[in-house]
Amino acid sequence: MRETELVALIRKLTTRAPSQPQIIQSIGDDCAILRPRPNEDLVFTTDFVIEGRHFTLDTHKPADIGYKALGRSLSDLAAMGSEPLFCLVSLAVPAAFAPRWIQNFYRGLLALAAYYKITVAGGDLARFDKVVADVICCGRVPRGKAILRSGARPGDRIFVTGQLGGSAHGFRTRTGAAWRGHLHPEPRIPAGMALRKLGVRAGMDLSDGLALDLYRLCLESKVSAEIGSNLPIAPGATEDEALHGGEDYELLFTAPPQLTIPPRIAKVSVTGIGRITRGKPGTIRYGGRILPPKGFDHFT
Amino acid sequence: MRETELVALIRKLTTRAPSQPQIIQSIGDDCAILRPRPNEDLVFTTDFVIEGRHFTLDTHKPADIGYKALGRSLSDLAAMGSEPLFCLVSLAVPAAFAPRWIQNFYRGLLALAAYYKITVAGGDLARFDKVVADVICCGRVPRGKAILRSGARPGDRIFVTGQLGGSAHGFRTRTGAAWRGHLHPEPRIPAGMALRKLGVRAGMDLSDGLALDLYRLCLESKVSAEIGSNLPIAPGATEDEALHGGEDYELLFTAPPQLTIPPRIAKVSVTGIGRITRGKPGTIRYGGRILPPKGFDHFT
């Protein structure tokens, strides 16, 4: 199959994705074109999904990989409290994967794009001996209102959405609801937007485990943190998975004491797990002991 | 070396890149944040640079690969007549490449970023057994003024900047100026902006060879084309390399007869090579014969 035909096929598939009015040019030109609206900031993120690192072809169907490729980037948009606008999809696959595998990859990706009303505005396609996807997402947020890692202050309470460790538990057991949750985590887009509207200004998503991600948030905010024993551990998950397991894609955020945070937001539970303190930036105390920033690390 | 340390290193390196005032948050958070200005459109592109497909570790030093990774995306921004703003860099490398190889990759990329005043606003880093880079670039253009593939009309004259086939010639000979040109093509950013200011509204960059790229332009514009024997063939290159060789990264554009196109623009020569005609979309005549849309194709 020729590349030109493949690109035409992908273009045909992606016309089924929602068409955001701000995207005035998408697949078919050298660049996608976005017309910004007044008084909004735009946020951008990009995430790799790589064979042997983030999935294997044995355990993940092509549609699962397409879902995951977009889902990882969407979780970053959720972390900022932003509303998704468009994505660009870079995909490298073995030649024998054209066209069927590619169609199924897009089927998974486009189902998620349709749900969150995201235009697939372009990307790149290459031949390679392994599957590598890199999905870039753009979202919008009212000017100056993005939720930042650097926004936490001493005295803030610390919260997480949903439950922790479920994805690591699913990855370990490969069965049941935990495995399905690992394959198809729900990006917390509505919760992120609702928290931003409530006035939350500090947070991030949990992609590499609570211990490592809270450490990163504390470093950016130049604060310490204390968390308690009331972690919302997912059913079946261990305490270690809840603290250090990756890919939960829940939101971690902080709020000043005067801001009331409801126990549920956008149909997701919210649990207070501790508070931000003064101290050496990045130091986390858990049940009185120092918690090491251990989590998923690509390079160790 | 731990991923957190590597990310800190990359962050330190990228602070040497220019800081565009519209980028209000870059590396260190889940997303980069851009504050748009009134009356401008934003353009976005992404391009893979993959070991064994776009380079080999034998022939390309890490700095060459960093240069190429950004340069390919910049050429797309040039094609739209846009001014570069920022890039996101996704990079996958073997663990043993940390940190030295990664530093040198960024050295090449940052030299080009500095020249065109581009902020490196974020990206992703992953471990993999081969080198894969995906660079996303964003540029700005006055509202409604982007140069598009779909803008060519029958009667328009067809032009190219610079010379054709030099990159393929350099790749074949691996010596001298042609090889240096292959390694470090100059993205035609100033020429693209100058053409847009002149009133050019149709064009693209030449990444896969004149024959295939002109075919693509004609398809998007639903027109045919006739080109002549006066192609600006690069010294040493063959006619076949000028027609079908990839990676010249020159600009291909069209202009209505009443628009005067100077013989040089932004220090680059400009050559009229033919005209747009009515006819079956995508049909190219070269010296009276049909020119097949043959060029670099990843999937054949």
HADDOCK unambig.tbl for C-alpha pairs under 7 A between the chains (distance, minus, plus):
assign (segid A and resid 1 and name CA) (segid B and resid 299 and name CA) 6.53 0.50 0.50
assign (segid A and resid 1 and name CA) (segid B and resid 300 and name CA) 6.96 0.50 0.50
assign (segid A and resid 2 and name CA) (segid B and resid 299 and name CA) 5.55 0.50 0.50
assign (segid A and resid 2 and name CA) (segid B and resid 300 and name CA) 6.00 0.50 0.50
assign (segid A and resid 3 and name CA) (segid B and resid 297 and name CA) 5.87 0.50 0.50
assign (segid A and resid 3 and name CA) (segid B and resid 298 and name CA) 6.21 0.50 0.50
assign (segid A and resid 3 and name CA) (segid B and resid 299 and name CA) 5.30 0.50 0.50
assign (segid A and resid 29 and name CA) (segid B and resid 148 and name CA) 6.63 0.50 0.50
assign (segid A and resid 29 and name CA) (segid B and resid 149 and name CA) 5.88 0.50 0.50
assign (segid A and resid 30 and name CA) (segid B and resid 45 and name CA) 6.85 0.50 0.50
assign (segid A and resid 30 and name CA) (segid B and resid 76 and name CA) 5.37 0.50 0.50
assign (segid A and resid 30 and name CA) (segid B and resid 79 and name CA) 6.93 0.50 0.50
assign (segid A and resid 30 and name CA) (segid B and resid 204 and name CA) 6.59 0.50 0.50
assign (segid A and resid 31 and name CA) (segid B and resid 43 and name CA) 5.66 0.50 0.50
assign (segid A and resid 31 and name CA) (segid B and resid 44 and name CA) 5.03 0.50 0.50
assign (segid A and resid 31 and name CA) (segid B and resid 45 and name CA) 4.78 0.50 0.50
assign (segid A and resid 31 and name CA) (segid B and resid 76 and name CA) 6.48 0.50 0.50
assign (segid A and resid 32 and name CA) (segid B and resid 43 and name CA) 5.45 0.50 0.50
assign (segid A and resid 32 and name CA) (segid B and resid 44 and name CA) 5.10 0.50 0.50
assign (segid A and resid 32 and name CA) (segid B and resid 45 and name CA) 6.51 0.50 0.50
assign (segid A and resid 33 and name CA) (segid B and resid 41 and name CA) 6.60 0.50 0.50
assign (segid A and resid 33 and name CA) (segid B and resid 42 and name CA) 5.61 0.50 0.50
assign (segid A and resid 33 and name CA) (segid B and resid 43 and name CA) 4.46 0.50 0.50
assign (segid A and resid 33 and name CA) (segid B and resid 44 and name CA) 6.45 0.50 0.50
assign (segid A and resid 34 and name CA) (segid B and resid 41 and name CA) 5.82 0.50 0.50
assign (segid A and resid 34 and name CA) (segid B and resid 42 and name CA) 5.13 0.50 0.50
assign (segid A and resid 34 and name CA) (segid B and resid 43 and name CA) 6.29 0.50 0.50
assign (segid A and resid 35 and name CA) (segid B and resid 41 and name CA) 4.80 0.50 0.50
assign (segid A and resid 35 and name CA) (segid B and resid 42 and name CA) 6.37 0.50 0.50
assign (segid A and resid 36 and name CA) (segid B and resid 36 and name CA) 6.47 0.50 0.50
assign (segid A and resid 36 and name CA) (segid B and resid 41 and name CA) 6.64 0.50 0.50
assign (segid A and resid 38 and name CA) (segid B and resid 38 and name CA) 6.87 0.50 0.50
assign (segid A and resid 41 and name CA) (segid B and resid 33 and name CA) 6.60 0.50 0.50
assign (segid A and resid 41 and name CA) (segid B and resid 34 and name CA) 5.81 0.50 0.50
assign (segid A and resid 41 and name CA) (segid B and resid 35 and name CA) 4.80 0.50 0.50
assign (segid A and resid 41 and name CA) (segid B and resid 36 and name CA) 6.63 0.50 0.50
assign (segid A and resid 42 and name CA) (segid B and resid 33 and name CA) 5.61 0.50 0.50
assign (segid A and resid 42 and name CA) (segid B and resid 34 and name CA) 5.12 0.50 0.50
assign (segid A and resid 42 and name CA) (segid B and resid 35 and name CA) 6.37 0.50 0.50
assign (segid A and resid 43 and name CA) (segid B and resid 31 and name CA) 5.66 0.50 0.50
assign (segid A and resid 43 and name CA) (segid B and resid 32 and name CA) 5.45 0.50 0.50
assign (segid A and resid 43 and name CA) (segid B and resid 33 and name CA) 4.46 0.50 0.50
assign (segid A and resid 43 and name CA) (segid B and resid 34 and name CA) 6.29 0.50 0.50
assign (segid A and resid 44 and name CA) (segid B and resid 31 and name CA) 5.01 0.50 0.50
assign (segid A and resid 44 and name CA) (segid B and resid 32 and name CA) 5.08 0.50 0.50
assign (segid A and resid 44 and name CA) (segid B and resid 33 and name CA) 6.45 0.50 0.50
assign (segid A and resid 45 and name CA) (segid B and resid 30 and name CA) 6.84 0.50 0.50
assign (segid A and resid 45 and name CA) (segid B and resid 31 and name CA) 4.78 0.50 0.50
assign (segid A and resid 45 and name CA) (segid B and resid 32 and name CA) 6.51 0.50 0.50
assign (segid A and resid 45 and name CA) (segid B and resid 123 and name CA) 6.90 0.50 0.50
assign (segid A and resid 46 and name CA) (segid B and resid 123 and name CA) 5.76 0.50 0.50
assign (segid A and resid 46 and name CA) (segid B and resid 124 and name CA) 6.46 0.50 0.50
assign (segid A and resid 47 and name CA) (segid B and resid 124 and name CA) 5.78 0.50 0.50
assign (segid A and resid 48 and name CA) (segid B and resid 124 and name CA) 6.74 0.50 0.50
assign (segid A and resid 76 and name CA) (segid B and resid 30 and name CA) 5.37 0.50 0.50
assign (segid A and resid 76 and name CA) (segid B and resid 31 and name CA) 6.47 0.50 0.50
assign (segid A and resid 79 and name CA) (segid B and resid 30 and name CA) 6.93 0.50 0.50
assign (segid A and resid 95 and name CA) (segid B and resid 299 and name CA) 5.92 0.50 0.50
assign (segid A and resid 123 and name CA) (segid B and resid 45 and name CA) 6.91 0.50 0.50
assign (segid A and resid 123 and name CA) (segid B and resid 46 and name CA) 5.78 0.50 0.50
assign (segid A and resid 124 and name CA) (segid B and resid 46 and name CA) 6.46 0.50 0.50
assign (segid A and resid 124 and name CA) (segid B and resid 47 and name CA) 5.78 0.50 0.50
assign (segid A and resid 124 and name CA) (segid B and resid 48 and name CA) 6.74 0.50 0.50
assign (segid A and resid 126 and name CA) (segid B and resid 298 and name CA) 5.96 0.50 0.50
assign (segid A and resid 127 and name CA) (segid B and resid 298 and name CA) 5.62 0.50 0.50
assign (segid A and resid 127 and name CA) (segid B and resid 299 and name CA) 6.26 0.50 0.50
assign (segid A and resid 148 and name CA) (segid B and resid 29 and name CA) 6.63 0.50 0.50
assign (segid A and resid 149 and name CA) (segid B and resid 29 and name CA) 5.89 0.50 0.50
assign (segid A and resid 204 and name CA) (segid B and resid 30 and name CA) 6.61 0.50 0.50
assign (segid A and resid 297 and name CA) (segid B and resid 3 and name CA) 5.86 0.50 0.50
assign (segid A and resid 298 and name CA) (segid B and resid 3 and name CA) 6.20 0.50 0.50
assign (segid A and resid 298 and name CA) (segid B and resid 126 and name CA) 5.96 0.50 0.50
assign (segid A and resid 298 and name CA) (segid B and resid 127 and name CA) 5.62 0.50 0.50
assign (segid A and resid 299 and name CA) (segid B and resid 1 and name CA) 6.49 0.50 0.50
assign (segid A and resid 299 and name CA) (segid B and resid 2 and name CA) 5.52 0.50 0.50
assign (segid A and resid 299 and name CA) (segid B and resid 3 and name CA) 5.29 0.50 0.50
assign (segid A and resid 299 and name CA) (segid B and resid 95 and name CA) 5.92 0.50 0.50
assign (segid A and resid 299 and name CA) (segid B and resid 127 and name CA) 6.29 0.50 0.50
assign (segid A and resid 300 and name CA) (segid B and resid 1 and name CA) 6.88 0.50 0.50
assign (segid A and resid 300 and name CA) (segid B and resid 2 and name CA) 5.94 0.50 0.50
